[in-house]
């Protein structure tokens, strides 16, 4: 079985969390998707790059979620989610390269 890159898991959490909340009308379901992918990503980041990098990337993941809200008021919801997702995914790739 192929290993899913952690950047993809984090991206799926941010995009999937927003999409789930939007299309279901249930914010808590979106939060569950966001949290599950964030926990899985944090675990993999810790294994791949150590606890310090994992903490930094997890903090970025949470900040991206929070920062997407005010950014959405300026550029729209989906563009905001995609922009912060790109930042988190790129940081994940750069921080976990060997």
C-alpha positions as CSV (number, residue, x, y, z in Angstrom):
1,X,0.0,0.0,0.0
2,X,1.4,3.4,-1.0
3,X,2.0,5.9,1.8
4,X,0.0,9.1,1.4
5,X,2.2,12.2,1.6
6,X,1.5,14.2,4.8
7,X,1.1,17.4,2.8
8,X,-1.9,15.7,1.0
9,X,-3.4,14.6,4.3
10,X,-3.2,18.2,5.7
11,X,-4.6,19.6,2.5
12,X,-7.5,17.2,2.6
13,X,-8.2,18.2,6.2
14,X,-8.4,21.9,5.4
15,X,-10.3,21.5,2.1
16,X,-12.4,18.6,3.2
17,X,-13.2,20.3,6.6
18,X,-14.5,23.4,4.9
19,X,-16.3,21.5,2.2
20,X,-18.0,19.1,4.7
21,X,-19.1,22.1,6.9
22,X,-20.4,24.0,3.9
23,X,-22.3,21.2,2.1
24,X,-23.7,19.5,5.2
25,X,-24.6,22.7,7.0
26,X,-23.0,21.2,10.1
27,X,-19.9,23.0,11.3
28,X,-19.1,20.3,13.8
29,X,-18.8,17.7,11.0
30,X,-16.3,20.0,9.2
31,X,-14.4,20.4,12.5
32,X,-14.2,16.7,12.9
33,X,-12.7,16.3,9.4
34,X,-10.3,19.1,10.1
35,X,-9.3,17.6,13.5
36,X,-8.9,14.1,12.3
37,X,-6.6,15.1,9.4
38,X,-4.7,17.5,11.6
39,X,-4.1,14.7,14.2
40,X,-2.9,12.3,11.5
41,X,-0.7,15.0,10.0
42,X,0.8,15.9,13.4
43,X,1.6,12.3,14.0
44,X,3.3,11.8,10.7
45,X,5.2,15.2,11.0
46,X,6.6,14.0,14.3
47,X,7.7,10.7,12.9
48,X,9.2,12.3,9.8
49,X,10.8,15.5,11.2
50,X,10.7,15.4,15.0
51,X,8.7,17.0,17.6
52,X,9.8,20.6,17.1
53,X,8.9,20.6,13.4
54,X,5.7,18.8,14.1
55,X,4.7,21.5,16.6
56,X,5.5,24.2,14.2
57,X,3.6,22.6,11.3
58,X,0.6,21.8,13.6
59,X,0.6,25.4,14.7
60,X,0.7,26.5,11.1
61,X,-2.2,24.2,10.3
62,X,-4.3,25.7,13.1
63,X,-3.3,29.2,12.2
64,X,-4.2,28.5,8.5
65,X,-7.7,27.4,9.6
66,X,-8.1,30.5,11.8
67,X,-6.6,32.9,9.2
68,X,-8.8,31.6,6.4
69,X,-11.8,33.3,8.0
70,X,-10.7,36.9,7.8
71,X,-9.0,36.3,4.5
72,X,-12.3,34.9,3.1
73,X,-13.9,38.3,3.7
74,X,-11.3,39.8,1.4
75,X,-11.0,37.2,-1.4
76,X,-13.9,34.8,-0.9
77,X,-14.3,31.5,0.9
78,X,-12.9,29.0,-1.5
79,X,-10.0,31.1,-2.7
80,X,-9.1,31.6,1.0
81,X,-9.2,27.9,1.8
82,X,-7.1,27.1,-1.2
83,X,-4.6,29.8,-0.5
84,X,-4.0,28.7,3.1
85,X,-4.0,25.1,2.1
86,X,-1.2,25.8,-0.4
87,X,0.9,27.4,2.3
88,X,0.4,24.4,4.7
89,X,1.1,21.9,2.0
90,X,4.2,23.6,0.8
91,X,5.6,24.0,4.3
92,X,4.9,20.3,5.0
93,X,6.8,19.3,1.9
94,X,9.7,21.5,2.6
95,X,9.9,20.6,6.3
96,X,9.8,16.8,5.8
97,X,12.1,16.4,2.8
98,X,15.0,14.1,3.5
